[in-house]
Amino acid sequence: MALQSARRSARKGSRKPAKPPRFSAKTADKHDLYQRSVQDAETESRFIEKVFKKRVGRPAESLREDFCGTALLTATWVKRGPQRRGIGIDLDPSVLAWGTKHNIAPLGDASERVKLYQQDVRDSIPEKVDVIGAFNFSYWIFMTRDEMRKYFAHVRRGLKKDGIFLLDAYGGWDAQEPMLENRPMRGGFTYVWDQDKFCPITHRITNYIHFHFKDGTKLERAFTYEWRYWTLPELTELLAEAGFRDIEVYWDTSDDDVHEAYKPRKRAENQPGWLAYLAARP
Ligand SMILES: C[S@@+](CC[C@H](N)C(=O)[O-])C[C@H]1O[C@@H](n2cnc3c(N)ncnc32)[C@H](O)[C@@H]1O
């Protein structure tokens, strides 16, 4: 499996617009392209629901999406149940404004059950929630064990007693080599996942997302990611050091590229590229 497939994406089951629009760098909206290429908020919401119900024994109601970006997951979460509340946190006012217009406002009355905070995820908010999610590896901006442990401890304080923290990670040997992967998307554009740099000493990585269009135009470096590449043992140890318990790795047990079947696993076969979830209780 190639690493580009390790971006949660639409890689398995992208939503298909009835009439595919035409795209061009001249008119492209990078947030729209990102959502179409990278996110599958319905599947992710269902996964959160399932894990919470199974582990806690009641339906989850409140979700806090750290690094929410356009808050697509928050909006999808709230849409899927009348009792649901969603909180999104992001530093960037422009991406929050985009998400408010395109994802939250269309919820209508349900938008009253959404709150977006423009702040650092490490700053406190008044509400405690059932689930905190940090997805698409956004928390890999934390470069040291100390920073990561402090972030995890802060998340723990933001959860209800029976809450759950869910986060994702990717890996495999493909993850450590420079590579470019193209994925053609409906509507006539190509999503390009660019693993530009990997430092074996520091595990600092630089990745980009580019978009290329059928009319020959390109949106280069639409998104840039400067991360530390974290491994599952490091993350599970840091979660434990931050006070979390019942830490489990959800591994994709499906044997085809079309379906996902994340199940708790203690051991796994090595693979060139994989994506996994971690779940932990406070
Ligand atoms: C890759 S996007 C994540 C979008 C979406 N959550 C997803 O799953 O695809 C990362 C987001 O994290 C935000 N961000 C980066 N550092 C942050 C911080 N310390 N606190 C809050 N948001 C931060 C950026 O503004 C950006 O919108």
The ligand as an SDF file (V2000), in Angstrom:
LIG
                    3D

 27 29  0  0  0  0  0  0  0  0999 V2000
   -3.9690   19.4590    8.3820 C   0  0  0  0  0  0  0  0  0  0  0  0
   -5.0870   20.6770    9.0190 S   0  0  0  0  0  0  0  0  0  0  0  0
   -6.2310   19.5800    9.7220 C   0  0  0  0  0  0  0  0  0  0  0  0
   -7.5840   19.6550    9.0760 C   0  0  0  0  0  0  0  0  0  0  0  0
   -8.5750   18.6150    9.5280 C   0  0  0  0  0  0  0  0  0  0  0  0
   -8.6840   18.5280   10.9630 N   0  0  0  0  0  0  0  0  0  0  0  0
   -8.3030   17.2480    8.9810 C   0  0  0  0  0  0  0  0  0  0  0  0
   -8.4970   16.2440    9.6740 O   0  0  0  0  0  0  0  0  0  0  0  0
   -7.9460   17.1040    7.8260 O   0  0  0  0  0  0  0  0  0  0  0  0
   -4.1650   21.2840   10.3860 C   0  0  0  0  0  0  0  0  0  0  0  0
   -4.7920   22.4860   11.0660 C   0  0  0  0  0  0  0  0  0  0  0  0
   -4.1410   22.6790   12.3350 O   0  0  0  0  0  0  0  0  0  0  0  0
   -4.1320   24.0680   12.6190 C   0  0  0  0  0  0  0  0  0  0  0  0
   -3.1410   24.2770   13.6900 N   0  0  0  0  0  0  0  0  0  0  0  0
   -1.7870   24.1620   13.5990 C   0  0  0  0  0  0  0  0  0  0  0  0
   -1.2330   24.3460   14.8140 N   0  0  0  0  0  0  0  0  0  0  0  0
   -2.2520   24.5650   15.6860 C   0  0  0  0  0  0  0  0  0  0  0  0
   -2.3220   24.7810   17.0940 C   0  0  0  0  0  0  0  0  0  0  0  0
   -1.2140   24.8110   17.8660 N   0  0  0  0  0  0  0  0  0  0  0  0
   -3.5230   24.9760   17.6680 N   0  0  0  0  0  0  0  0  0  0  0  0
   -4.6590   24.9520   16.9020 C   0  0  0  0  0  0  0  0  0  0  0  0
   -4.6480   24.7230   15.5680 N   0  0  0  0  0  0  0  0  0  0  0  0
   -3.4680   24.5300   14.9680 C   0  0  0  0  0  0  0  0  0  0  0  0
   -3.8480   24.7280   11.2970 C   0  0  0  0  0  0  0  0  0  0  0  0
   -4.3010   26.0670   11.2690 O   0  0  0  0  0  0  0  0  0  0  0  0
   -4.6200   23.8090   10.3270 C   0  0  0  0  0  0  0  0  0  0  0  0
   -5.8790   24.3260   10.0200 O   0  0  0  0  0  0  0  0  0  0  0  0
  1  2  1  0
  2  3  1  0
  2 10  1  0
  3  4  1  0
  4  5  1  0
  5  6  1  0
  5  7  1  0
  7  8  2  0
  7  9  1  0
 10 11  1  0
 11 12  1  0
 11 26  1  0
 12 13  1  0
 13 14  1  0
 13 24  1  0
 14 15  1  0
 14 23  1  0
 15 16  2  0
 16 17  1  0
 17 18  1  0
 17 23  2  0
 18 19  1  0
 18 20  2  0
 20 21  1  0
 21 22  2  0
 22 23  1  0
 24 25  1  0
 24 26  1  0
 26 27  1  0
M  CHG  2   2   1   9  -1
M  END
$$$$
